[in-house]
């Protein structure tokens, strides 16, 4: 005689969630910010060499790269984002 109110012994085990997706996204965000800072810094470096303004353009464009990275991550995290390019979503 089995009691239907008894929990299944296998259901009490914790099920681990797949680990790859969240870690992959966090690594992508780090790379986005680092690469945009690097691109901005390189642009600023060559502008500094051309305009003889060491190190100001590199600092300014590195800051622009950081801001661009934060904005890009904010766009990716925004719920209900739209990929149609209309900006309405």
N, C-alpha and C positions, 0 to 999 in steps of 0.2 A: 504494500500500500504506500504510494508516494504522495507526499504533501506538496501541492502546487504552490504553496506560499513560501516554500524554502528557496533561498537564492541558489542559483547555479554556482558551484564552486569555481568554475572557470571565469564567470563574469566578475568575480571580485578582484581579478588581476588588473593592474593598471596598464593601459594601452599607451605606449609611447607614440607621440605624434612624429611624423617625418621631420627630420631636422634640417634638411638641406635648403629649403626655400627661404626661410628667414635669415639664415646666415649668409646666403648668397646675395640677398637684397642689401644687407648691411655692408657687405664688402663692396658691392657696386656703388653704394652711396659714398663710401670713403674714396673710392677711385674717381668718382665724378668730381668731387671737391678738389682732390689733389691734382687731377689733370687740368681742370680749369684754372686753378691757381698757377700751375706750371706754364700753361699756354699764355696766361696774362703776364706772368713774370718774364717769359721769353720775349714777348712783344715789347714789354717795357724795357728790357735790357737793350734790345736793338735800337729802340727810340732814344734811350740814354746815350748810346754810342754815337748816334747820328746827331743829336741835339746838344751833346755835352752837358747833360743835366744829372749826372750820377748822384745818387741812386733813385731819384724821385719818380721817374716814369715807371721803373720796375716795381716800386712800392705801390704806386697808384693802380697800375694795371694788375698787379697781384691781388690787390683789394677788389678790383672789378671781377676778377676770376672767382674769388671767394663768394662775393655776392651772387654771381651768376650760378655758382654751384648750389648755394642755399635755395635760390629761387627754383632751380631745376628739381631739387629734392622735394621742395614744397609742392611743385606741380605734380610730381609722381605720387605723393602721399595724399593729395586732395581726393576726398571721396566723391564718387560720381563724376569722375573726369570724362570728358568726351574726346574721342580721337578724330572727330570729323573736321577739325580745324576751324570751326565757327566761333569758338571762344565762349559758347553759351553753356558750357557744361561743367 
